[in-house]
């Protein structure tokens, strides 16, 4: 196994652990009889780091009594090195049955916080991909800071200075669970 294959496998194994943790956390929420908040206040403006070639295709919104889960579906992940990217894409197809990427976050509208379970950017720069958990104040924006779609509520300074961000547009918003997002992603590829 060469260095490219080792790196692609290392990244894929981290991705599998993050995926398993997200599936365990983002179980379907009980449907509330009444929402104590407006869903319009929960849906963020989404900004993606400029070098990212992936397109945001859909956001599945899952409202609960005191929280809303958002499940973002991207058409793919593009590693910044083309050789590793090709190997990594093949591994993801085998491990997940898809190459589309799904990342979930929790918004708590009553306390105005965002909870990132394995999707927090933390100290990452665009080219790195270490999955962190984290919480931030939620102000209505979501920044996708890395190539594998780790996020924060504020733009990562290194990404802002080096590349800038583009606003995600032309994506669909659906009501649905993580399972619905998974089904959608398998149809994408």
N, C-alpha and C positions, 0 to 999 in steps of 0.2 A: 504494500500500500504506500503510495507516494504522499508527499506533504499536503498536496491539494485534497486528496481523498481523506486524509486524517483530519484536516481542518473542517471539511464539509461534514464528516461524521460527528465530530465534536459539537459543531453548531446544531446539527440535527438532533443529537441526543439532548442538548439543552432545551431545544424546542419541544421535544416530546415531554420532558418533565414539566415545562411551563403549560403545555396543553392539558396534561393530566390534572394539574392543580386548578386550571381554569374550569375544566369540566366538573370537578368536585365542588368548586365554590359557586359557580353560576348555574345552580339547579333551578328549575322553574319556580317562579314566585307565585304564591297564592294570589288569585285575582281579587283586588280590593273592590268592595261594593261602591265606594266613593273615593276619589282621589283628593287628597288635601293640598294638592299642588297642581299647577298647570303643566301639561306635557310640553307645551310650547316653550316653557322656561327651562326645560331639561335638554332639549335638542340643541347641541352646540354648533357653532360655526367651526368647521374642521379645516385645519391648515396642514399641509404636507410639505416636508423638506423638498426643496426644488430638484435635487438630483434624483429623487425617487421616480422610477418609471412606472411603478404600480398605480393602478386606478382604483379609487374607492368606488365600489359598485353598489353597495347597499348598507344601510344601517337598520338593524332589527331592534325595535324599542319594546322593552318588556317592563311595563309599569307594575309596581308593587305599592303596598300601603305607605311605606316611608322611604322607598328607594326605587330607582329605575335602573335596570340593566340595559346597556347599549352594546350590541354585538356588531362590530364593523367587519364587513367583508371586502377584501381587496382581491383584485384579479390574480395577483401573484406576489412573490417576494423576489427582489433582484439583488443578489449579493454584489458588492462593488467590484469583484474580480470575476471576469467572464468564465474562467476555467472552473473556479470553485462554484460559481453560480450554476453551471450546467450539472455538475455532480450533485450539488445540494438539491436542485430541483428534482432529480431522479430519486434521491433518497426520500424526499418529502412525499412524492407520489406513492412510493411503496409503503411508507409508514402511516400516512393519513388518508390515502386513496384520493388525494386531490393536491393541486398545487396552489389553489386559491388560499389566501390567508385570512384567518378570523382572529380578531382580538376583541376582548370584552372588557368593559369597565362598569363600575357602579357609581351612579350619581345619587347623592342624598340631598334632595332639593330643600328640605326643611332646615338643614344645617349648612347648606351650600358647600358641600365637600364632594370631592371625587376620590374614589378608592380604586387604585390600580392593583390588580392581583396578577402578578408576573408581567404586567404591561407597562410598568413605570420606567421612564427613561433614566432617571437619576443622573449619574455622572457620565453616561454614554455620550459619545460623539456619533455623528451620522454613520460612520463605518463600523462601529462596534455593536454588539448585540447581547449584552449580559442582562438577563431578565431580573427585574427588581419588583418588589411590592412597595407601594407608597400611597400617601394621601396628600392632597393639596386642596386649598380653597378653590371652589368652582365658580368661575366668573362668566361662563357661557362660551368659552373657547376651548378647543382641544387641539393640541399641536402634536403631529406625528413626526418625531425627531430622528428616527433611525430607519435604515433600509428594511428592517424587519418589523417596523411599525410599533415600536415602543413609544409611549406618549407622556404628555404632561399638560397641565392647564396653562402653563406659561411657555413661551418659546425657549428652547435651549440656547443659551448665549452663543456657544460655538457654532451651532447651525445657523443662527440668525446672522452672525457676522460673516461666516464663510459662504453660505449659500442663499439664505433667505427662505421664505416659504411661499407656497401657492395655495390659494383657497380651493378646497375640493368642491367640485360642482358636478352636476349631472349624475348624481347617485339617487337611488330610490330609498324611501323610508317605508318600512313595513312594521306592523306590530308582530312580534314573534319572540320566541325563546332562542337560546343558544342552539338547541336541536334544529329549529327552523333555519337558523343561519348555516348550520352544518349541511343540511339538505340542499340549500341554495348553492353553497360553495362547491359541492360535489358535481352539480350541473355545470358549473363554470369551467372546471378543469382541475 
